Amino acid sequence: MSAHWLPSAGDVDGRAVGVACGTVSAVALLWWLRKGHSVKSEYYGRVRRRLDLERHRRQLLTQQLTAGGQLMTVRRQLIVELPLAQLIEQLQSGKITATEALRAYQAKALEVTQLYNCVTEFVLNADERAAALDALPESKRGPLHGVPISVKDSIDLEGFDSTLGLAKYLDRPAASNATLVQTLIDLGAVPFCKTNVPQTMLSFGCSNPVWGVTTNIRDPARVPGGSSGGEAVLVAAGGSPLGLGSDIGGSARVPALFSGCCGFKPTCGRVRYRGL
Ligand SMILES: *[C@@H]1O[C@H](CO)[C@@H](O)[C@H](O)[C@H]1NC(C)=O
C-alpha cells in the first residue's frame, strides 16, 4: 500500500483497507479450498466408478464360472494344486486346456482376493485368448501355452491403467503391453488379473486410497511386504501360478518372503524395462 492511500485522518479508512485485504485473502482461501475440494471430489468419483466397475466384473465372472454350480469344483482344485512344471506339462499334452486352467485360476483368485484384497482388476476377455490358444494345432504351442499369469499394477497391460495406487492415474489405460508381458504372451501365457501395490510403490507395505489394503496371509494386522505385495499374496495363496512383479531394492523378494513364496530378481539388464 502506498502512503497516499492512507489519509491522515486515517483510522476508519485504515480499517476499511484492512477489511478489504481480509476479504481478498478470505476469497483467495475459499477459492483455493474449493479448488482442492473439486479436485478431491473428482478423484473420489473416479475411484468410486472404478470400484463399481470392478465389482460388476467380479459378479459377471462369478456367474460365468459357477453357472449354477460351485466356484471351486474338484477339477479346478486339482488344477490349482499342480506345481507349475506339471501344469505346463499337462497344458502341453492337452490333458488340461488353456480355458480350464484359466477358469481354475480365476475361481481361486476370486476366493483369495476376498480374503486378502490382493487383486485390483480382473481381465474379463482373458477367456477369448485362452479359447484362441485351445484352437491352435499342437505344433504351434509355445513353452508357456495356456499358463495364466498375474501382473503387478505398475506393469503395463494393454487397456488397463497402471495406477501406482494414485487416483490421478485412473482412466489412462496403457496403449500397449510392457515388453515383459508381451514376451510371456508370445510364449503362450494368459494374463488374467492385475495386483495391488503400495501408493507410489516406495514401501514394504501394500495399501493405497484407490484399491485399499492388501493384508498378510498369516496375520491380517500385518503388512504383506511390498511393493509387489498383491502378487506375492496371490501366488502364495495359490491364486496364480506365476506373477510378474518388479524389484529394485527388494520389491519382489521382500513380499515373497513375507508371504511364503519365491521371489526372483533377474540379473540387471536381463529384462527390458519398457512399460514398467
Ligand atoms: C496385450 O495384452 C492384452 C491382454 O492380454 C491382449 O489382449 C493384447 O492382444 C496384447 N497385445 C498384443 C499386441 O498382443
The ligand as a Gaussian input file, in Angstrom:
#p B3LYP/6-31G(d) Opt

LIG

0 1
 C       -1.594000     -57.188000     -24.873000
 O       -2.205000     -57.919000     -23.833000
 C       -3.623000     -57.971000     -23.908000
 C       -4.124000     -58.631000     -22.655000
 O       -3.752000     -59.939000     -22.547000
 C       -4.031000     -58.696000     -25.184000
 O       -5.433000     -58.718000     -25.278000
 C       -3.429000     -57.989000     -26.362000
 O       -3.712000     -58.703000     -27.540000
 C       -1.932000     -57.854000     -26.204000
 N       -1.387000     -57.073000     -27.295000
 C       -0.700000     -57.643000     -28.278000
 C       -0.122000     -56.702000     -29.292000
 O       -0.517000     -58.857000     -28.347000

